[in-house]
C-alpha cells in the first residue's frame, strides 16, 4: 500500500507529492528532491535573500557616446580581485580571502573553459540559471555555466562578504556589468607574480584602477620573499601602497602550481596570507566609512 508523504523538513509548494512505496526512492523522486535543495526550497520556509543594489556607472554605448551601465553590488561588503596579468594567481588569492572569512561568497567571472575554481568545491550544488554553484566549508563558490553569464542570483542564506574574482585587468572583455562593478568597487585587490615583469604590470594595473582603493598582493616565487631585483622594479605607485600598509606577499606553493585548485585544504602559508589580506581589507573598509 502506497502513501503520499512530503519529505520531512522540506517546504516545497511547487512540486506535488510523489507516491512512495516505502522502499528506496525512485530516480525521479531523487531528482525532484535535488532540484528543491539546489533552489533553496528546504528547511527554512522563508529563506533570507539579501537584495542586490544597482548602481549607475558611465560606460561607452553602441554609438560611442557615454551610456549608463548597471553595476551589480550585493547587500554585504564586496571585494573585487583582479589579476594584473595572466596566471597571476588571482583565483588563489580570492579563495584564500574568502576562506579567511567565516561565511563568504566567492564569484568567478572567467569563462567555463578557463575557470581556476572548477575543482575547488568539496560539494557540487548544481546549476542555477547561468551559474554553477558549489560549496567549500563555509564558502559558497559560483562560476559561469555559459559564456555570457547574467548577474549573480540572490543567495538563500546570509553571507558576511562577497569576493568577486574578475580575471585579468582590464575587465572590459567580460559582461558589461562586471566592468561597471569593478569601476564602482570601493576596494580592489590586485594580484601579480613576484617577478620583474609582474611588478611592472602590477604598477600599471594599480595606477589604472586607482591606487587609493587598491591592495596589492604579490605571489613570491623564491621562498616567500621578493628578490632584490623585484623590489628595485617597484615604482612610486607601489611604493605608496607599501608605505600605507596596503601590500602583502603570498608565497607560491609547489603543489598548487602542479595540481591547481582542488577540494584539498589550502597550504598553511596561503591560508595565513589570506588572513593577512583580509585584515588589510578590513582596515581599508574602515577608512571608506
N, C-alpha and C positions, 0 to 999 in steps of 0.2 A: 504494500500500500504506500503510495507516494503522497507527500505533503508539500505544500508551498511554504517555504520559510525564507525570510531575509537573512543574510549573513549577519551574525551577531556583531553589534558595534558599528555597523555601517549605516550611513544615511544616504540613500540613493533614490531620488524621486524621478529620475529619467529612465531607469532600466527596470522593467517589470520583473517580479519574482520569477524564478525558474524552478520547475519541478525537479526535486532531487530524490533519488531512490533510497537514500540512507547509506549508499556505498560511496565510492570515490567520486568526486565531482567530475563532470564531463569537460572536454576541452572547451566547449562553448561557454560553460559556466566560468571556467578559469579565465578565459579571455575577457568576459564581461567584468569579472572581479578586478582584473589587472587594469582595464580601462578606467574603472572607478578610482583605483588607487592612484593612477597616473594623473587624473584630473582633480584629485583632492576631495572626492566625494566620499569621505570616510571619517570616522572617529569624532569629528567636530562638526556639529550641524551648521555653524556659521563661521566658516574659515575667515581669518583676518586677511584682507587683501589691501596692502598699502597702495594708495593711489599715486601713480607717477605724476610728476609736474612737467608741463610742457613749456619750454622757453623759446622765444623767438630770436633767432640769430640770423644776421645777414649773410647771404651766400649768392653766388652767381646764378642767375636764371637762364632759361633757354636762349634768350636773346642777348646774353652777355651783360645785362644790367643786374643790379642787386635785387635779390628776391628774399623773402622771409622763409627760413628753413626751420622746422621744428626740431628742437634739441630734446632728446629723451633724458629724463632725470628721475630717479626713484625717490621715494619719501625718505629713505635712510641716506647717510653720508655716502658720497660717490668718490671713488679713487680711480683715475684713469692711468693705465700703464702702457707706455709706448716704447717700442724698440728704436734706438737711434739708427740702426742698420739691421740688415737681415742676420738671423742667427745670433742675435744679441743676448738671448736668454730671457726675453720679456715674459714668456709664459711661466718660466720657473719662478721668477720674482713675483708675478701675480699670484701664483698658487701659494708661495711661502707667506705672502702678506695676508691672503685670505685665511690661511690656516692659523695664523697668529691671532686672529680674532675668534672669540668663542663661537660666533654664529654669523656666517657671512655667505654672500652670494658671489660667484665668480662667473663672469660672462666673457666668452672668447668670440672675437669677430672674424677670425681667419676663415678662409674658405675650407669646406669639409676636407678636401684633399691635403690641405696644409696645416691641419689642426695639430697643435702641440699638446693638447689636453685630452685627445680622444681616448687615451688609455689610462687617464689619471683617476677616474672614478672607481670606487670599490663596489658600487651597485648602480646598474643602469635603470633609470626610471621611465624610459620610453620617449617617444617623440610627441611634442605638443606644438601644434601649428607648424611653424618653420624652424623650431628649435628642438634639439636633443638634450634631455636633462639626465644628469647622473648625480650621485651622492658620494661624498668622501668625508667621513667623520661628520663634523658639523657644517661642512661647506656644501652648498648646492652649486653644481657646475652646469652651465648651459653653453652650448655651442651650436652654430647654424647647421640645420639639416639640408638647406638649399643654398644656392649661390647668392640669391637675393633674400636675405632674412629680414623680416619686418622688425618692428620694435619689440623688445622683450615683453613677455606676458607678466602680469602681476603674480606674485607668489601666493601660496595658500598658507604662508607662515610669516612670522616677523623675523627679519634679519637685522643685525647691527650695522652692517656695511655692505656695499656692493663694490666689487672690484671689476673694472672693465678693461680687458686685455684687447687693445685695438690693433695690434700688429706693428708694422713699421711706419715711422714718420717719413713723409707726410701721409695723412689719413684720407686724402681726397678720393682715393681709388675705391673706397668702400661705399656702403649706403650713405646717402646724404645726411641722415640723422646722426651717423657716427661722427662725421666731421663737425657737425653743429654741436654735438655733445662734448667733443674734445675742446672746441673753442670756448664753450661756456663753463667748463670744469674749473673749480677753484684750486684743485691740487692735481698735478700731473707728475707721475713717476717716469723718468726717462732712463732707459737701460742701455748699456753698451759694454762691449768686451774690453778687458783691461789691456789693450794694445795701443800702439801709437795711432794707427788708423781709426780704431774705435773711439779713442779720446777726441780726436779731431772731429769725427762725425757727431759725437756727443755735444761738443761745444756748439756746433751749428744747430743741432736739433733743439737744445735748450734755449738758444737765442731766438729761434723761430717760434717756439711755443710760448715764450715769455718767461724769463728766468725768475721773476718774482713769485711765480706759482709752482716752480719745479723742484723736485727732489731727484738727485742723480744717484743711480746705483750702477756700480762698475763691477763686472764679473772678473775677478782676479784669476789669471791663468797660471800664476807662478807662486804656489804655496800660500795663497791667501793675501799676498802683499803685492803692491804695484811696483814694478821695476822703476829705477831712476829715470830711464828714458821716457817711460809713460808719464810720469809726473812732470817731467820737463816739457811735455807736449801740451800741458794744460794752459788754456788762455785765460783772460780776465773774467770771462763769464763763469767758467767752472771754479776758478779761484774764489769768486764771490760766494758760490754755494758752499765751498769748504769752510770759508770764514764764518758763514752764517749757520753752520752745522746742518746743512741740507744735502748731505753727501754720505754715502755708505758704500762699503765694499762687501761683496758677496763672493765667497770662494766658489770656483768651478769644481764640480765633483766628477771624478772619472766615471763612476757608474752611470750617472745621469747622461753623460756625454755618449755613452755606448748604448744604453737601453732607452733613453728618453723617459717621459713620464709614465709611471705605472701605478697600480694601487699600493705598491710598497711604500713604507714611510720615507719621507724626505730625509736626506742626511742631516745629522745634528748641526753641522756647520751652516747648512742652508736654512734650517729651522731657526737657528739663533740669529742669523742675518735678517730673516723675515720679521722677527720681533723687533730688531733694531730699526728697520724701515718703518714698521707700524708706529713705533714711538716717535720717529721724526714726523710722520703724517699727523699724529695727534697734536704735536706742537704746532704744526702748520695750520691745522684746523682751528686751534685756539686763537691763532693770530688773525684769522679771517673773520672771526665773530665780532 
